Structures are given as C-alpha cells and as structure tokens.
Amino acid sequence: MTNNSSIFEGYFILHNDNGIIAKSRFIDGDIHAFGPDSDYTTLAVSAANKLNITKNIGEFAMDENIDSDIMQVSGYLSNEEAEWKIICHPKSAELCITRDRYWDYQFDGYSIESDFIKSIQDAWIEEGVSVSQGAYVSDQTYTISSDARIKMTSQKIDGEIFWPPREFPHKSSEISKTQLTKAGVVESWTTLAAGGAPSEFSIRAPILGGISTVFVKLNDGPKGVFLVVDDNDDEILIGANVKLVLRKIYAQNNVVRYGLKAIIQ
C-alpha cells in the first residue's frame, strides 16, 4: 500500500488506498488542536478536496460535527447511505474519510499553547453572542451569497467574467454561470493592528496580533479582497501565489460564518 502524506490546504493529509487521514498541524500535549479559524467542517472540506484529486466522490455519510450545508455548497452532499464516511475523532482535531472504519497515521505536529487555544475558543463564543457587527448580514443573504463566496461561482456576461455575480444584468445580455479556480496572485496586502480591526474581529484580533488581507487577481481574471488564514507563517509579498481555502470568518447570532481565506503558496 502506498502512503502519500503532505500539507494540503494548511492541514496534514495522508492519502492511501484506505482513504484519507486529515489532521490539524498543531498539537497540544498529545492531541491535535485546531488552529484559530479551523474546525471539523473546514478540515472535512479540505480532506474531500484532496480525495477528489484522484477520485470523483460527491457524497459522504457525515459526522454530526460537520456542517452539512457548508459541505453541500462546497460540492459535497450528505447521504447516510453513502459508500464513503467522514468520521471525526472525538477528542483530537482530526478525521478520517473511509469506506470501512477509522484508521490512523501519526504526524509530528507543531506545539501550540493551551492558553492560546482557550483564548481563541472563548473569543469565538463571545463574538457570536455579543459583538455588534459593523455590517450585519442576515441568514438569508448569507445563504444566497454562499455560491459566490465559497464555491466561487461567477457570471459570464457577453463573454466577460464578473465576480461576485451581478444581480440585474442588461436584459439583452448573454448570461451563463462559471466556477472560478480558487487561486491567484497577490497585487497588494495590508495588516490591520488589533485596535484597527473591524468589529466582527475585535475580540480575536488582539489574541492573533492583528489580521491580514490580500487583494488578489484570480487566475481567471476577476479581483477580490480576502482575509489571510489566521495561522499563516509565510511572508506576504506582492506577486506571491495564493490558494483560497475554506475557513471560519466570523460568528454572528451564535452561528459560525464560513468563507474563503488565502493561503500563501
């Protein structure tokens, strides 16, 4: 049996004939711990993305810790009778995609402080309960826009690609939908100090030491601003290649909102 292990979309991934083992890169004591903007849902999407580089699997029996709505908009349906199962570890930030039962593989992770993990976890809870959003996004708006925000669905109008899609194009226009590749090049970037972060990040930003954003020209043409993943270790440079990956963005009304963030390649 051939094992192929790597860091993929910011996670440890091992792929072999049994399926996928996916784990956070961080370790607290003897268990893996999620980074500041990751959870089982973001890990599951990356693991499914990796599996589908060589396979074509569109549905999974999903663990209850995974947000099936976010999985669906990411291209993966929930089906309890599906051949492939996504099984989350009950105590560690890891999961397995398998046709049989849970299997494991040991990775050497990077140590992370327990106090930092607890501070971030508490901040997410407090943010969802008490932070007044600078720009309130209703559940309906969030759901409607999810195809554009997560799946990168764009609109081709008279041969020109627009992202996000336009709501009211000219009646005579020839309109079609197209999905953009989640990759591009940094054209500019900025790092906001903790005190200058928008209200939806004001509790977590001091713990993280600020937040960074990049203005990206996507490989398919359109441009957009994206947050950088919270656990980024690489220097952000103009001209750097980035990949867009699913992460937690903010919490509102006790619900985590997901979207794409940039990983420096």
Secondary structure, DSSP 8 states (H G I E B T S, - for coil): ---EEEEETTEEEEEETTEEEEE-SEEETTEEE--TT--HHHHHHHHHHHHTTT----EEEE-TTS-HHHHHHTT-EE-TT-SSEEEE-SSSSEEEEESSS--------EE--HHHHHHHHHHHHHHHHH---SS---HHHHHHTHHHHTS-EEEEETTEEESS--SS--TTS-EEEEE--SEEEEEEEEEE-GGGS-GGGTTHHHHHT-EEEEEEEETTS-EEEEEB-TT--S---TT-EEEEEEEEEEEETTEEEEEEEEEE-
